[in-house]
Amino acid sequence: MTEKIVVLDALAPRTAERLRGMLPPGFEMTHATERTEPHLCEILADADYAVSGQVAVNEAMLRAARKLKLLHKWGVGVDNFDLDAARALGIKVARTTGSNAVPVAEFALGLMLSALRNMAYGHEGLQKGEWRTWKMRDAFMLSGKTVGIVGFGAIGKTLARLLSGFGCRILYTKPTRLDAAEEARLGATWVSLADLLAQSDVVSLHCPMTDQTRNMIDRRALSTMKKTAILVNCARGGVVVEDDLVWALREGVIHAAASDVYETEPLPPDSTLIGIPNMVTTPHLAAMAADNFEPSVRRIFENIRRLSVGEPIVAGDVVVP
């Protein structure tokens, strides 16, 4: 019997064909063509398995999925999944833990350089026919700077390794401190969030969205950072209070910022984050890398195949058993 996988993200035809080419035997796949809840509920109605990258999955959608056995994240963060509803309905939830560590860490590094060196602002000017050199804010090198990493899982650790080539001093904060041997191997020092914000030239966010991290970077937190510091957010939009960030950038409280994630996605065209000269914005691209596509998809499909034949999903990928 053929089982059905539904991808809740809208896909380009070429991407959909690539996914179908990797399906295990006995499966078929369809995908969303829009992000409206009625459409998503409709395509979930006869799904055995669902995969979502950036689309939020709420209780109403899960209740519409009458046959659903597994909701699988295409990536890591499951803060936009209603996990309580999944548990209540007996729907398993999984993710590809650590699968995007390298692409996201590389992207964060790129955002740092762009914000420090005015790359995005200069690019935008040339696209408009403007040679903006005389308008540029001060530019700073990354080499030798203190970088504070908030959240030190697979992505944060990978970023620390990349930054070692720049001779950066690495500070990190997370609820559970690493052991001394791992800290030494990564060249990282644990500090409190308050000390990290005060000491860092670059603050890079890689923490999950939780009740403890929601709105964590607010006006008060931003006011404790160096005036020459930059903030990079590749975590979740809700970790940063966007109105407070706009204030900090316009008032010169911090030097610059770069974000790939937002409180509301897609980012509304009238967002106050758009058009700020010292703000770099990208549309949730950090995990997207063509050479990471196939390994991630095959891992998702393998977890689905395992569940289909009664084998356990890889333990580290299980969110709701």
C-alpha positions in Angstrom: 0.0 0.0 0.0 1.3 3.5 -0.9 1.7 6.0 1.9 1.4 9.7 1.4 3.9 12.4 2.5 2.8 16.0 2.4 5.3 18.8 2.4 3.7 21.9 3.9 6.0 24.4 2.3 5.3 25.6 -1.3 7.9 24.1 -3.6 9.3 25.0 -7.0 8.6 22.3 -9.6 12.3 21.4 -9.8 12.5 21.0 -6.0 9.5 18.8 -5.9 10.9 16.5 -8.6 14.2 16.3 -6.7 12.3 15.2 -3.6 10.2 12.7 -5.5 13.4 11.2 -6.9 14.6 10.5 -3.3 11.3 8.9 -2.0 11.7 5.4 -0.5 9.7 2.7 -2.3 6.0 2.7 -1.3 5.6 6.4 -0.8 4.1 9.3 -2.8 4.5 13.0 -2.2 2.6 16.2 -2.7 3.2 19.7 -1.4 1.4 23.0 -0.6 0.9 25.6 -3.2 0.0 28.4 -0.7 0.3 29.1 3.0 -3.3 29.6 3.9 -4.7 27.4 6.7 -7.7 26.1 4.8 -5.4 24.9 2.0 -3.0 23.3 4.5 -5.8 21.6 6.3 -7.1 20.2 3.0 -3.9 18.7 1.9 -3.2 17.3 5.4 -6.6 15.4 5.5 -5.3 12.3 3.8 -1.6 12.6 4.8 0.2 9.7 6.5 3.3 11.9 7.1 3.9 15.7 7.0 7.1 17.6 6.5 7.4 21.3 7.3 10.4 23.7 7.0 9.1 27.2 7.7 5.3 26.7 7.9 3.8 26.8 11.4 1.6 23.8 12.3 -1.2 24.5 14.8 -3.8 22.4 16.5 -6.5 22.9 13.9 -4.1 21.6 11.2 -3.2 18.6 13.2 -6.8 17.8 13.9 -7.5 18.0 10.2 -4.8 15.4 9.6 -6.9 12.4 10.5 -4.3 9.8 9.4 -1.1 11.6 10.4 1.5 9.4 12.1 4.5 11.8 12.1 5.1 15.5 11.7 8.8 16.0 10.7 10.6 19.3 10.8 12.8 20.0 7.8 15.5 21.6 10.0 15.8 21.9 13.8 13.5 24.5 15.4 10.0 23.2 16.4 8.8 26.3 18.3 6.2 26.9 15.5 4.7 23.4 16.0 1.9 22.8 18.5 3.7 20.0 20.4 1.0 19.7 23.1 -1.6 19.1 20.4 0.6 16.6 18.7 1.0 14.7 22.0 -2.7 14.8 22.7 -3.5 13.5 19.2 -0.9 10.8 19.3 1.2 12.3 16.5 4.9 11.8 16.7 7.2 14.7 16.0 10.8 14.6 14.7 13.5 16.9 13.4 16.9 16.6 11.7 19.0 17.5 14.7 22.3 19.2 13.7 21.6 18.8 10.0 21.9 22.6 9.3 24.8 23.4 11.6 27.4 24.1 8.9 25.2 26.1 6.5 23.7 28.2 9.3 27.1 28.9 11.0 28.6 29.9 7.6 25.6 32.2 7.0 25.9 33.8 10.4 29.6 34.4 9.6 28.6 36.1 6.3 26.1 38.3 8.1 28.7 39.4 10.6 31.1 40.4 7.8 28.3 42.1 5.9 27.2 44.2 8.9 30.7 45.0 10.0 31.9 46.1 6.6 28.8 47.8 5.1 28.6 45.2 2.3 24.8 45.2 2.0 24.5 49.0 2.1 27.2 49.4 -0.5 25.6 46.7 -2.7 22.2 48.4 -2.5 23.8 51.7 -3.5 25.5 50.4 -6.6 22.2 48.7 -7.6 20.7 52.2 -7.6 23.6 53.7 -9.4 25.0 55.4 -6.2 28.7 55.3 -5.2 28.1 55.5 -1.4 31.7 55.4 -0.1 31.4 58.9 1.4 28.1 58.0 3.1 29.4 54.8 4.8 29.4 54.4 8.5 32.6 53.2 10.2 33.6 49.7 9.1 35.2 47.2 11.4 37.3 44.0 10.9 36.1 40.7 12.4 39.7 39.5 13.1 40.7 39.7 16.7 37.2 40.7 17.9 35.3 39.2 20.9 32.3 37.3 19.6 29.5 36.2 22.0 27.5 33.2 21.0 24.1 32.9 22.7 23.1 29.3 22.5 25.9 26.8 22.0 24.5 23.7 20.4 25.6 22.3 17.1 25.3 25.6 15.2 27.0 27.7 17.9 29.9 25.2 18.2 30.4 25.1 14.5 30.5 28.9 14.4 33.1 28.9 17.1 35.3 26.6 15.0 34.9 28.8 12.0 35.7 31.9 14.0 39.0 30.4 15.3 40.5 31.2 11.9 39.8 34.9 12.5 41.6 34.9 15.9 38.4 35.8 17.7 37.9 35.5 21.4 34.8 33.3 21.9 32.4 33.8 24.7 29.3 31.7 25.0 26.2 31.3 27.2 23.8 28.4 27.6 21.9 27.0 30.5 24.3 24.1 31.0 28.0 24.8 30.8 30.2 22.5 28.8 33.0 20.6 30.5 36.4 22.1 30.6 37.9 19.8 28.0 35.3 20.8 25.4 35.6 24.4 26.2 39.4 24.1 25.7 38.9 22.3 22.4 36.5 25.0 21.1 38.5 27.9 22.6 35.3 29.1 24.2 34.6 30.7 27.6 31.3 30.5 29.4 29.9 33.8 30.8 26.5 35.0 31.9 24.3 36.7 29.3 24.8 40.0 30.9 28.6 39.7 30.7 28.4 38.4 27.1 26.4 41.4 26.0 28.7 43.9 27.8 32.0 42.4 26.5 31.2 41.3 22.9 31.9 43.2 19.7 29.6 40.8 17.9 26.6 39.1 19.5 25.3 36.1 17.5 22.0 34.5 18.5 21.7 30.7 18.0 19.3 29.8 20.9 16.0 28.0 20.6 12.7 29.9 21.1 11.5 29.1 24.6 9.6 31.0 27.3 13.0 32.0 28.7 14.4 33.3 25.4 11.3 35.0 24.0 11.9 38.8 23.9 15.3 38.2 25.6 17.0 40.9 23.5 15.0 44.0 24.4 15.8 47.7 24.9 17.4 47.0 28.3 19.6 44.3 26.9 20.6 46.3 23.8 21.5 49.2 26.0 24.2 47.1 27.8 26.0 46.4 24.5 29.0 48.3 23.2 28.1 51.2 20.9 30.4 49.6 18.3 28.9 46.2 18.6 26.7 44.4 16.1 23.8 41.9 16.7 23.3 38.9 14.4 20.1 36.8 14.6 19.9 33.4 13.0 17.8 32.0 15.9 14.2 33.0 15.9 12.6 36.4 15.4 10.8 36.4 18.7 14.1 36.3 20.6 14.6 40.0 19.7 12.0 42.7 20.3 12.0 44.2 16.8 10.8 47.7 17.8 13.5 47.9 20.4 16.1 46.9 17.8 14.9 49.6 15.4 15.3 52.1 18.2 18.8 50.9 19.1 19.9 51.1 15.4 18.4 54.6 14.8 19.7 56.0 18.1 23.2 54.6 17.7 22.9 52.4 20.8 24.6 49.7 18.8 26.5 49.9 15.5 24.6 47.6 13.3 22.5 44.4 13.1 21.8 41.6 10.7 18.8 39.2 10.8 17.6 36.2 8.9 14.5 35.6 11.1 11.6 37.7 12.1 8.6 37.9 14.5 6.3 37.6 11.5 7.4 35.6 8.4 7.3 36.4 5.6 8.5 39.8 6.7 5.8 42.4 5.9 6.9 44.9 3.2 6.0 47.7 5.6 8.2 46.4 8.4 10.2 49.1 10.2 13.3 46.8 9.8 13.4 47.5 6.1 15.3 50.5 4.9 17.5 51.0 7.9 21.1 51.7 6.6 22.8 49.8 9.4 20.5 46.8 9.2 21.1 43.7 7.0 18.0 41.7 6.3 17.7 38.3 4.5 14.5 36.1 4.1 15.2 33.1 6.3 17.9 31.7 4.1 20.5 30.5 6.5 19.8 26.7 6.3 19.4 26.7 2.5 22.4 25.3 0.8 22.2 23.1 -2.3 24.9 20.8 -1.2 23.1 20.2 2.1 19.8 19.5 0.5 20.1 15.8 -0.3 21.6 14.7 3.0 18.8 16.5 5.0 16.0 15.1 2.8 17.4 11.5 2.9 17.5 11.7 6.7 13.9 12.9 6.8 12.7 10.2 4.5 14.7 7.5 6.4 13.0 8.5 9.6 9.6 8.2 7.8 10.6 4.8 6.3 11.7 3.6 9.8 8.3 4.5 11.3 6.5 2.9 8.4 8.1 -0.5 9.0 8.0 -0.4 12.7 11.6 0.6 13.3 12.6 3.3 15.8 13.4 6.8 14.5 16.9 7.9 15.2 16.8 8.8 18.9 18.4 12.2 18.6 15.8 13.3 16.1 12.8 12.5 18.3 10.9 15.4 19.7 7.5 13.8 20.5 7.8 10.0 20.8 
